[in-house]
């Protein structure tokens, strides 16, 4: 197969370029074999739906590709599918989520709280047992804006102290912010991520809860943070 490609393109490119092309072709075939060994027939269905061609188009987003390779077919199509913009009523910010997600709560300004919005995936489900909240499935994002610069947002641990399990950085509205995976004693069967940032003198808290069995939840959170747009300071 490689000899056939080489014979076809040899007359059109110089030797150094030919070598590079052969290496890329060989690497691509090795990559395909490895992917097929991981997800079997699932990759055939994903290819039919265009997921593989999308992955090729974002090859440089290495971490994103690695995460997508771990997801099931349905999860891949949600991550790669169309998105929609969500804006809070006060006009402080907007962000993008998958098309199937919906706003389930949006509170008006009250006291020091300037805005609070909750967005959930279509399959999000939870139930209560006493003081415990059990996440049954899906993902939930809550954004709260508080007037003033809250002290916790300036601390290295985000104000979450010993509950921090992991700290990582992400792009949020064009700037690097830290987010934290935390241990919340009131939440079961879920992974909880939080990020605090200060914009225009106000504190933004972005909390993300997802079924811990769900592959790609942290990647979804990173993409949502990346899509944030803040209102210009007046």
C-alpha positions in Angstrom: 0.0 0.0 0.0 2.8 2.5 0.9 4.7 1.6 -2.3 1.6 2.4 -4.3 1.3 5.9 -2.7 5.0 6.5 -3.2 4.8 5.7 -6.9 1.8 7.9 -7.4 3.3 11.0 -5.8 7.1 10.6 -6.6 6.9 12.6 -9.8 5.4 15.6 -8.1 7.5 16.3 -5.0 11.1 16.5 -4.1 12.8 13.7 -2.2 12.8 15.4 1.3 9.1 16.2 0.9 8.4 12.6 -0.3 10.1 11.3 2.8 8.0 13.5 5.1 4.8 12.4 3.3 5.7 8.7 3.6 6.3 9.2 7.3 3.0 10.9 7.8 1.2 8.2 5.8 2.8 5.5 7.8 2.0 7.2 11.0 -1.6 7.7 10.0 -2.0 4.0 9.2 -0.4 3.0 12.5 -2.7 5.4 14.3 -5.8 3.9 12.5 -4.8 0.4 13.6 -4.3 1.5 17.2 -7.7 3.2 17.3 -9.5 0.2 15.8 -7.9 -2.1 18.4 -9.3 0.1 21.2 -12.9 0.8 20.0 -13.5 -2.0 17.5 -16.7 -1.6 15.5 -17.5 1.7 17.4 -14.9 3.5 15.3 -16.7 2.4 12.1 -20.0 4.0 13.3 -18.1 7.2 14.3 -16.4 7.4 10.9 -19.8 7.1 9.2 -21.0 10.0 11.2 -18.0 12.2 10.4 -16.3 12.0 13.9 -13.0 10.7 12.5 -12.7 13.5 9.9 -13.4 16.0 12.7 -10.6 14.5 14.8 -8.2 14.8 11.9 -9.1 18.4 11.6 -8.2 19.1 15.2 -5.0 17.0 15.3 -3.1 19.8 17.0 -5.5 19.8 19.9 -3.7 16.8 21.3 -5.4 16.5 24.7 -8.8 16.9 23.1 -8.1 14.0 20.7 -6.8 11.8 23.4 -9.9 12.4 25.5 -12.2 11.8 22.5 -10.6 8.4 21.8 -11.8 7.2 25.2 -15.4 8.1 24.8 -18.3 6.0 23.6 -19.9 6.8 20.2 -22.8 8.8 21.7 -20.5 10.8 24.0 -18.2 11.6 21.0 -21.1 12.9 19.0 -22.2 15.2 21.8 -18.7 16.6 22.2 -18.2 17.0 18.5 -21.7 18.2 17.7 -23.2 21.6 17.4 -23.2 24.0 20.3 -25.3 27.0 21.3 -24.6 30.2 23.2 -26.0 30.8 26.7 -26.2 34.3 28.1 -27.3 35.4 31.5 -30.2 37.9 31.7 -28.0 40.6 33.3 -25.6 40.5 30.3 -22.5 39.8 32.4 -21.3 36.8 30.5 -22.0 34.1 27.9 -20.6 30.7 27.1 -21.2 27.7 24.8 -22.7 24.3 25.6 -23.8 21.3 23.5 -27.0 21.9 21.6 -29.0 19.4 23.7 -28.2 21.2 27.1 -30.8 23.4 28.7 -31.0 26.3 31.2 -33.0 24.9 34.2 -32.7 27.8 36.6 -31.8 31.5 36.3 -32.1 33.7 39.4 -32.3 37.5 39.3 -29.9 39.7 41.1 -30.4 39.8 44.9 -28.1 41.4 47.5 -24.5 40.6 46.8 -25.5 38.0 44.2 -25.6 39.6 40.7 -26.4 36.5 38.7 -26.9 32.7 39.1 -27.6 30.2 36.3 -27.8 26.5 36.1 -27.4 24.5 32.9 -27.8 20.8 32.5 -27.3 18.1 29.9 -30.5 16.5 28.6 -29.8 13.3 30.6 -28.9 14.9 33.9 -30.6 13.3 36.9 -30.1 13.4 40.6 -31.9 12.4 43.8 -31.7 13.2 47.4 -31.3 11.0 50.4 -31.2 13.0 53.6 -28.5 15.6 53.3 -26.8 13.7 50.4 -27.2 14.5 46.7 -26.7 11.6 44.4 -25.8 12.2 40.8 -27.5 9.5 38.7 -26.4 10.6 35.3 -25.3 13.5 33.1 -23.7 16.9 33.7 -24.7 20.1 35.5 -23.0 23.5 35.3 -23.8 26.4 37.7 -22.4 29.9 37.3 -22.7 32.4 40.1 -21.6 36.1 40.0 -21.0 37.8 43.3 -20.5 41.5 43.8 -16.9 42.4 44.8 -13.6 40.5 45.0 -14.2 37.6 47.3 -11.0 36.7 49.3 -11.3 33.0 48.6 -10.9 33.6 44.9 -7.5 35.0 45.4 -6.1 32.1 47.5 -3.9 29.4 45.9 -6.5 26.8 46.8 -9.4 28.8 45.5 -10.8 29.0 49.0 -11.5 25.2 49.1 -8.7 24.2 51.5 -8.3 20.5 52.3 -11.2 19.6 50.0 -9.0 20.1 47.0 -8.2 16.8 45.3 -6.6 18.2 42.2 -5.6 21.6 40.8 -5.2 22.4 37.1 -5.3 25.4 34.8 -7.5 26.2 31.8 -8.3 29.1 29.4 -11.3 31.1 30.5 -12.3 33.9 28.2 -8.8 34.3 26.9 -7.0 34.3 30.3 -5.5 31.4 32.3 -7.5 30.4 35.4 -7.2 27.6 37.9 -9.9 25.1 38.5 -10.1 22.5 41.3 -11.5 19.0 41.6 -12.9 18.9 45.1 -14.3 16.4 47.5 -17.8 17.5 48.5 -19.2 15.4 51.3 -22.7 16.3 50.3 -22.4 14.9 46.8 -22.2 11.2 45.9 -21.5 9.4 42.6 -20.1 12.5 41.0 -17.0 14.5 40.2 -17.1 18.1 41.3 -15.0 20.8 39.6 -15.0 24.5 40.6 -13.2 27.6 39.3 -13.1 31.1 40.7 -12.1 34.2 38.8 -12.4 38.0 39.2 -13.6 40.1 36.4 -14.5 43.8 36.4 -14.5 43.8 40.2 -16.9 40.9 40.6 -16.2 37.3 41.5 -17.3 34.5 39.1 -17.8 30.9 40.5 -18.2 28.2 37.9 -19.2 24.8 39.4 -19.4 21.6 37.3 -20.9 18.3 38.5 -20.9 15.2 36.4 -21.5 11.5 36.8 -18.1 10.1 37.7 -18.7 7.1 35.4 -18.8 9.6 32.4 -15.8 9.8 30.2 -14.8 13.3 29.0 -16.5 15.3 31.8 -13.4 17.3 32.6 -12.8 17.9 28.9 -16.4 19.3 28.6 -15.7 21.7 31.5 -12.4 22.9 29.9 -14.2 23.6 26.7 -17.0 25.5 28.4 -14.5 27.6 30.3 -12.7 28.3 27.0 -15.9 29.6 25.4 -16.6 32.2 28.1 -17.0 35.8 27.1 -17.3 38.6 29.6 -19.1 41.9 29.2 -16.9 44.9 28.7 -16.5 47.0 31.8 -18.7 50.1 31.6 
